[in-house]
Amino acid sequence: MNIVVIGAGGVGVFYGVLFHRLGHNVKFVARGKNLEYLKENKIKLTHSTFSLNEKIEALSIEELVLLNPKDIDIIFLATKSMSTENISLKLEEWIKNKKEIPYFISLQNGVENEDIMCEHYNKEYVIGGLTRLIAAHTITLGHVESTGEVQTILGAMYPTKQNQEFLENLKKELDKTDTTTFLSQNIKLELWNKLIINNGVNAICALLGEKTGRLINDKKVSKLIYGLMSETALASKTAGVNIPKENVNKMFELMTNFESIKPSMLIDLEKNRDLELEDICGVVIKNCEKQGFDAPYTRSVSTILEFLYDKKRAK
């Protein structure tokens, strides 16, 4: 298969390398210093089960849109969620009036990326995706370190016979690796389930500068995490998902046994990068407000984190 991965950060590099090792033709789309480095140097990925240090083609999004869409089978979006709209606008023009287009698969944080993508592409070609248990982050330019068991959940936003066959074949490829892949008929539910965990630990870990395990197992802080998770379940009702309290309890219990990791916001804070506050915490606050409720746990943690981070970056 011909595969393009937009976003050469932790998750993007991990999945791009997976398919490269399987023998597929992989290209990375990057920008800035990352793009300059990858055009001239090898990509290095280290994981507990394998490692790779090879040259893989890299290009800009401007170079991508000079290619013919029919020659690409899959485009993975592995950027920050705040980039989804801008990327989708550029790619919408690229595939306009084309009979053969690639499948677009999001591997991003948040629950709104796929809805944005459906506004710009043929919705039958939009695939929702999420990763679980993996921690992957950039150490230096071109070097990604990843740990943990890797689980991937994929599902079409609007299932058809054609995209179900595509997903079955994609799963067969991923099953050749040391990762575990599940196909879902309700990917929106899976995305909200992940948001419950993301909103539960991402911002608060960044705020307190601690890994997930330290906080989820702290008697006092764990109550805040449970509150953050509960508000996410309440917010899901607006999206027609309606996650019950029993699911929150189950996920909270599961999290106490997860490998302790640095979530993405803590890593972004340490690297002085923009935080996905609007795409994680903001979605919860907005969807609670639509029902006439506040989300005090989420609002407090995200507001304090944003204030302190902006103050730090302004110095």
N, C-alpha and C positions, 0 to 999 in steps of 0.2 A: 504493500500500500504506500501511497504518497501522503505523508503526514506533515502538517505545519503546526508548530506549537508557538502560539503568541504569548510571550512572557518567559524569559529565561531566568527566572528565580528558582526557589527551592522546588516547588511542586512541578513547574513546567519542565525543568531540567530532569527531574526524576522520571516523569512519564515519557519525555522525549528519548531519554537514554534507554528506557525499557523497550520501546519499539525499535530503536536503533540496534540494540543487541539481538532482537528477533530477526533482523535483516531487512527491515522496512526502510524506505527512503524518508529521512526526517530532516526538516529544516526548522531552525529557530528564528522567530522574529523578535528582535530586541531593539533597544535604542540607546543613544548616548554612549557613555564610556563602556557599558556592557557590550554593546554592538561592536564598537571598535576593537575591543579585546577578542571577542569571539570570531571576528573575521580573520584574525591573524593567529590565534592560539587554540589549543585544545580545550575541550570541556573536561573537567574532572568531577566525578561523582563518587562519593564513598558511602557505603551502607554496610551494615553488619553482615549481609549475605553476599555482597558483590561490590566490585568497584570498577570504574572505567576512566580512562584518560586518553581520549581520542579527539580528532578534529571532526566536527560536525558543522555543516553549512549554516551560516547565519546571514540574515538579511533584514533590511528595514521594512516597515509596512508599505512604504512607497515602492520598494522593489517587489514586494509581494504582489501588489495590484497590477504589475506589469506581466505577471504570469497568467496563463489561461485557467480559469476556475475548473474546467472539466478535467484538468490534469492533476487535480488534488482530490483525495478521497475524504480526508478529515482535517478540520481545523480545530485544535484545542485552544480554548481561551484559559490562560492560567495567569492573568494579570490581576492587579488589585481591582476590586469591583467598581471603583470610581472611574475606571477607564473604559468600561463596557459600552457606554453610549457612544463615545467618540470613535472607538474601534468599529462598532456596528455601523455607524454612519458611513465610514470609509469603505467597508466591505459590502454594504448594501449597493453602493454605486458600482462596485467591481462586478457583482454578479447580476446586475440589472439586465433583464431580457435574455439571460443565459438559460439554455435548456438543461444543461448538466452542471450541477453545483455540488460542493462538498457538504458533508454533515458538519454542523457546528456544535461542539461539545464544551460546555462550561465546567471547569474544575475550580471554580472560585468560591470565596466565602459569600455568604448572604443568600437571600431567597428571591431577589428581584432580577438577577442577571438574565435568567431564561425568559422572563416576561419582556424585558427590553429587547432581547435578541429576536423574539417572535414578532416584534413590531417592525423589524428591519429585514428579516429573511423569511423564506417560505417556512411556516411554522412546523411543517412535517419534517423539516431537516434540522430542527433544534432539539438537542439532547441535553437533559440535565444530568449533572454528575457531581459527585462529592467523594472526598477521601476521608478515611477514618484511621485513627491510631498512628498514622505517620507523622513524624516531625522532620521537616526538610527546610534548610535555610542556607543562604549564601555565606560562606566563610570569607572568601576574597573573590575578586573578579574571576569568573570562570570556574570556581570551585564550590560545589554544593555538598553539604554533609547531611545525611538523612539517617534516621533511626526509627525503630519500632516496626511492628507488624503493619502491613499495608493492606487496607481493604478499600475497594472502589465500588460505588453504587451508581449505576447508570439507568436512565429511563427516558423514553421519548415524551416530550411535553404533549404531543398529540399522536398517540400510537396508530400506526398503519401496518399493513402486512409487510411493506417494503422496509420501513425503518426497524421493525422487529427482527427481520432477517439480518439486517445490517448489525444490530446489536448482538444477536446470537453469534455471528461470525467474529465480531470484535471481542466478545467474551472468550471465544475459543483461543484467540491469540493471547489475551492476557492470562489465560489459564496455563499457558506454557511457561510463565514466570513464577517466581516465588511469592506472588501476591494473590489475593482472593477477590473475586469479582462477583457482584450480585446484580441481577437485572430486576428493576422494579416497574410495576404497572401504575404506581402512584408516586412518582418522583417528587412531586411537590410536598407530600407528607415527609419523605425522607429528608428533603432540604430543610424543612421546619424542625425536624428532629435534631438535625445537626446544629441549627441555629440555637436551639435550647442549650446545647452544650457550649457553643461559641459565646453566646451572650452570658452564660453562667460563669465562664472563667477567663475569657479573652481580655476584656477591659480591666477587670479587677487584678489580674496578674500583672498587667502593665502598670497599673496604678501603684501596686505594692512592691513591684520588682521581684516577684517570686514565681517559681514554677507551679504548675497545677497541683501536684501532689501535696506540697506543703500547705496550700490553702484549703483544698477540699477536705483534708484531714484535720484541720484546725477547728476546734469545737465552736468558736465564735464566728470565724470567717465563713465556715461552711453554711451557717444560717443565712448569710448574705448571698452566697452562691445559690442556695435553694430559692431565695426570693427572686433573684435574677432569672432563674430558670422558670419559675412559676409565672412571671410576667410574660415571658416569651410564649408559653402555652396559651395564656389569655389572648395575646396578640394574634395567635394563629387563627382564631375564630373569624377575624376579618377576611382572611384569605380563603375561608371555607374549609379549613383543615380541622380545626377544633380538637386539639390534643388534650386528652383528659389528664386529670391529676395523677392517676395511676401510672401513666407513661413518664411523667416527670419524676415520680418516686423511683421508678425502675432505672431511669437514666442517671439519676443522682447516685443511686447505689452502685451502678456500673462504674461511674467515674471515680469512685473511691479506690477501685482496683486497677485503673488505667495506669500506664507508665507515666511518670511525672515528666512533663515536657515544658519548654518555653513556648507558649502560644504565639501566633503571628504578631499580635499587637505589641507584646513585650520585645520581640525581636526588632520590629519596626521602630519602636521607641529607642532601643539601644543603637540602631543604625541611623537614627535621626531622619526617618522616612515618615511620610504621611500615614496617619492611622485610619483604619476603616471604621471609624466610629459611626458614621451615618448609615453605612451598609449593614451594620450589626446592631448596635444599640439604637440608632435612629429609627430603624424599621420597627423595632419593638415599641418604642415610644409613640410613633405615628399610628400604629395599628391599635394600640390601646386607646389613644385619644379618639379614634374614629368610633369607638364604642362608648365614649363618655367617661373613660377611666384614665387615671394617671398611671405611670409606671415608676413609682418613687425610687425603687432600688436601682433600676437601670438609669434613670435620669440623674440620680445622685452620683453614681460611680462614673458615668460617662462625662458629666459636666465637670466634676473635679479633675478627672484625668485630662480633659481637653484644656482646662484653665491652666493647670500646672505645666502641661507640655508646651502650650503656646508661650507661656511665660519663660520657660527654659530656652526655647528656640529664639526668642526675641533678644536674648542677651548677646 
